[in-house]
Amino acid sequence: MKTVYSSLFLGLSLFACPAIASHCPTDVAKIDAALEAGTSLTDEQLAEVRALRDEGQSQHEAGNHAESVDALHKALDMLGMPHDS
């Protein structure tokens, strides 16, 4: 039974990784569009959003998609934008 659960978990995680991976560029594009459109954030907040965006993109390129999504979602939260959980 333990083997069945392990196999099921592995199988599901293989499907989740590509979904998370393709999610990152979409979030980067949302952040870029919001920054280009302008926000009411302070310079300090904007610097943090840009740092989180850059971290998210770097993590994505390194294959660390869960970390990428975390950073990008923090940036989207700061911008007051919705994101997929």
C-alpha positions in Angstrom: 0.0 0.0 0.0 2.9 2.3 0.8 4.2 1.7 -2.7 0.9 2.6 -4.2 0.8 6.0 -2.4 4.4 6.7 -3.2 3.7 6.0 -6.9 0.6 8.1 -6.9 2.4 11.0 -5.3 5.3 10.8 -7.7 2.9 10.7 -10.7 0.9 13.7 -9.5 4.0 15.7 -8.8 5.2 15.1 -12.3 2.0 16.7 -13.6 2.3 19.6 -11.2 5.8 20.6 -12.0 5.1 21.6 -15.6 2.0 23.6 -14.5 4.0 25.5 -11.9 6.9 26.0 -14.4 4.6 27.6 -17.0 3.0 29.7 -14.4 6.2 31.7 -13.7 6.5 33.6 -17.0 2.8 34.5 -16.8 3.4 36.1 -13.3 6.5 37.9 -14.5 4.5 39.4 -17.4 1.7 40.5 -15.0 4.3 42.2 -12.7 6.0 43.9 -15.7 2.7 45.2 -17.0 1.7 46.5 -13.6 5.1 48.3 -13.2 4.9 49.7 -16.7 1.3 51.0 -16.0 2.4 52.7 -12.8 1.5 52.1 -9.2 1.0 54.1 -6.0 3.8 52.2 -4.3 6.6 54.0 -2.6 10.1 53.8 -4.2 11.1 51.4 -1.4 8.1 49.1 -2.2 8.8 49.3 -5.9 12.4 48.2 -5.3 11.2 45.3 -3.3 8.7 44.3 -6.0 11.4 44.5 -8.6 13.8 42.4 -6.5 11.1 39.8 -5.9 10.3 39.7 -9.6 14.0 39.3 -10.5 14.3 36.6 -7.8 11.3 34.8 -9.2 12.6 34.9 -12.7 16.1 33.7 -11.6 14.5 30.8 -9.6 12.4 29.8 -12.6 15.4 29.8 -14.9 17.3 27.6 -12.3 14.4 25.1 -12.3 13.3 26.1 -8.7 9.7 26.7 -9.6 8.1 26.5 -6.2 10.6 29.2 -4.9 9.9 31.2 -8.1 6.1 31.1 -7.5 6.6 32.1 -3.9 8.6 35.2 -4.8 6.4 36.2 -7.7 3.2 35.8 -5.6 4.7 38.1 -2.9 5.4 40.7 -5.6 1.8 40.3 -7.0 0.4 40.7 -3.4 2.4 43.9 -3.0 0.9 45.2 -6.2 -2.6 44.2 -5.1 -3.0 41.8 -8.0 -4.7 38.4 -7.9 -2.7 35.2 -8.6 -3.5 31.5 -8.8 -2.6 29.8 -5.6 
